[in-house]
Amino acid sequence: MREFIQGLNPMVQGLNPMVLALMAGVFTWGMTAFGSLSVFLIREPNKKLLASMFGFAGGVMIAAIYWSLLAPALEMSTVPKWFPVALGFILGSSFILVIDRLLPHLHSGFAIEEKEGLKSSLRRTTLFVLAMILHNIPEGMALGVAFGSIPNNPSSFMTAIILTIGIGSQDFVEGAAVALPLRCEGISSGKSFHYGQLSGFVEPVAAILTALAVTVFQSIIPYALSFAAGAMIYVVVEEVIPESQKSGHTDLATISTLIGFVLMMILDVAFTQV
């Protein structure tokens, strides 16, 4: 697999980073849609299944945050190395915090009265999809930074591909995690699939915009990498991990988180560090 990915490198050297970011974003959106297809196979999701799925997704994201974003940011930073990474991380998490406070959304399993963000009269289904869109914004940003930095650092191509695979795998989980609860609330399989895949559309958009920013301003790459990392860790801590734990199957959720972390770590280290 490593040889295959390396063989792609010369083929994409002439491609615009925004095109690569778009391709990666469309791939992860497709994985979200693929996961949403589960509503046609599973009528009522098992709580243990959802706990393990969210736990796995959280583990993958945590591993990607360090090996695919923070570690490269540290390598590219100038003295003092900690400053761009710390500043970008704080700004990224603060950015998602602001969106979390403003964007009307509702998490799975909560009553409509517990919706977050600004007051709105949006339907429960719409609010739920908006909650998952919030999850996907940092992932699209991470893809955009990874591919946007390739002209400045061609060796980062492998990291960008592995990051795409990792995000795609957890987006498959999130697609199912959006669609299945909607199906449980009585929404048809077709509409549940539609809303499930819709939650991933923001990733190509965020990827292109972020790739454009880092392409124009190459000096901000270490800040942008850590910005995406801060945004992702906010989502993991605020949303993904709590979602995995709330059903009561805490041990299963935790083990699934560890498995997701280890698999993403192996994938990243094996194909980018050797």
VOPAVO-382655 format. One line per 4 residues: number of its first residue (from 0); their letters; for each residue x, y, z of C-alpha. Coordinates in steps of 0.5 Angstrom, whole numbers. Layout:
BEGIN
NUM) a) X Y Z; ...
//
This chain:
BEGIN
0) mref) 0 0 0; 6 5 2; 9 4 -5; 2 5 -8
4) iqgl) 1 11 -5; 8 14 -6; 7 12 -14; 1 17 -14
8) npmv) 5 23 -11; 9 24 -18; 2 24 -21; -1 29 -17
12) qgln) 5 34 -17; 2 38 -22; -5 38 -19; -8 45 -16
16) pmvl) -8 43 -8; -15 46 -8; -17 40 -13; -14 35 -9
20) alma) -17 38 -3; -24 38 -6; -22 30 -8; -21 29 -1
24) gvft) -27 32 1; -32 29 -4; -29 22 -2; -30 23 6
28) wgmt) -37 26 4; -38 19 0; -36 15 6; -41 19 10
32) afgs) -46 17 5; -44 10 5; -45 10 12; -52 13 12
36) lsvf) -54 7 7; -54 3 14; -61 5 15; -63 0 9
40) lire) -60 -6 13; -61 -4 20; -68 -2 23; -67 0 30
44) pnkk) -59 1 32; -57 -3 38; -54 2 44; -48 -2 44
48) llas) -47 -1 37; -47 6 37; -43 7 43; -37 3 40
52) mfgf) -38 7 33; -38 14 37; -32 11 41; -28 9 35
56) aggv) -29 15 31; -27 19 37; -20 15 38; -19 16 30
60) miaa) -20 23 31; -15 24 37; -10 20 33; -10 24 27
64) iyws) -10 30 31; -3 29 34; 0 25 28; -3 28 22
68) llap) -3 35 25; 0 37 31; 7 33 30; 8 36 23
72) alem) 6 43 25; 12 42 30; 16 40 25; 15 46 21
76) stvp) 15 51 26; 21 56 28; 24 58 34; 20 58 39
80) kwfp) 17 52 36; 11 52 41; 8 58 40; 5 57 33
84) valg) 2 51 35; 0 53 42; -3 59 38; -6 56 33
88) filg) -9 50 37; -13 56 42; -15 59 36; -18 53 33
92) ssfi) -22 51 39; -24 58 40; -27 58 33; -31 52 34
96) lvid) -33 54 41; -36 60 38; -40 56 32; -42 52 38
100) rllp) -45 57 42; -49 61 35; -51 55 31; -58 52 33
104) hlhs) -57 44 34; -59 38 38; -55 32 39; -58 25 39
108) gfai) -63 23 44; -64 30 47; -71 33 48; -72 39 43
112) eeke) -72 43 49; -65 42 50; -62 45 44; -56 49 44
116) glks) -54 55 40; -58 61 38; -66 61 39; -69 58 33
120) slrr) -76 55 30; -72 49 26; -75 42 26; -72 37 31
124) ttlf) -69 33 25; -66 39 22; -62 41 29; -60 34 29
128) vlam) -56 34 22; -53 41 24; -50 38 30; -47 33 26
132) ilhn) -45 38 21; -41 42 27; -37 35 27; -35 36 20
136) ipeg) -33 43 19; -26 41 23; -25 35 19; -26 39 12
140) malg) -21 44 15; -16 39 17; -16 36 9; -15 43 7
144) vafg) -9 45 11; -6 38 9; -7 38 2; -6 46 1
148) sipn) 1 45 5; 4 40 -1; 7 45 -5; 11 48 1
152) npss) 13 41 3; 12 35 -2; 13 30 3; 7 31 7
156) fmta) 3 28 1; 3 21 4; 1 25 11; -5 28 7
160) iilt) -7 21 4; -7 18 11; -11 23 14; -16 23 9
164) igig) -17 15 10; -17 16 17; -23 22 17; -26 17 11
168) sqdf) -27 11 16; -29 15 22; -34 19 17; -37 12 15
172) vega) -39 11 23; -41 18 23; -46 17 17; -49 11 20
176) aval) -49 15 27; -53 20 24; -58 16 20; -60 11 25
180) plrc) -62 15 30; -67 19 25; -70 12 23; -71 10 30
184) egis) -75 17 31; -80 14 25; -77 18 19; -77 14 13
188) sgks) -70 10 11; -70 14 5; -70 21 9; -66 18 14
192) fhyg) -61 17 9; -61 23 6; -60 27 12; -55 23 14
196) qlsg) -51 24 8; -52 31 8; -48 32 14; -42 31 10
200) fvep) -43 36 5; -39 41 9; -33 38 8; -31 39 1
204) vaai) -33 46 2; -29 47 8; -23 43 5; -23 48 -1
208) ltal) -23 54 3; -18 52 8; -13 50 2; -14 56 -1
212) avtv) -12 60 5; -6 56 6; -4 56 -1; -4 64 -1
216) fqsi) -1 65 5; 4 59 6; 7 62 12; 1 60 16
220) ipya) 1 53 15; 4 51 22; -2 55 25; -7 53 20
224) lsfa) -5 45 22; -5 47 29; -12 51 28; -15 45 25
228) agam) -12 40 31; -15 45 36; -22 45 32; -22 37 32
232) iyvv) -20 36 39; -26 41 41; -31 37 38; -28 30 40
236) veev) -28 33 48; -35 36 47; -39 32 43; -36 25 40
240) ipes) -34 22 47; -40 24 51; -44 21 45; -40 15 46
244) qksg) -41 14 54; -48 17 55; -52 10 53; -48 7 59
248) htdl) -44 2 56; -38 6 58; -33 0 58; -35 -2 51
252) atis) -34 6 48; -27 7 52; -25 0 49; -27 2 42
256) tlig) -24 9 43; -17 6 44; -18 1 38; -19 7 34
260) fvlm) -13 11 36; -9 5 36; -11 3 29; -10 11 26
264) mild) -3 11 30; -1 5 26; -4 7 20; 0 14 20
268) vaft) 6 12 23; 7 6 19; 6 9 12; 9 16 14
272) qv) 15 15 19; 18 9 16
//
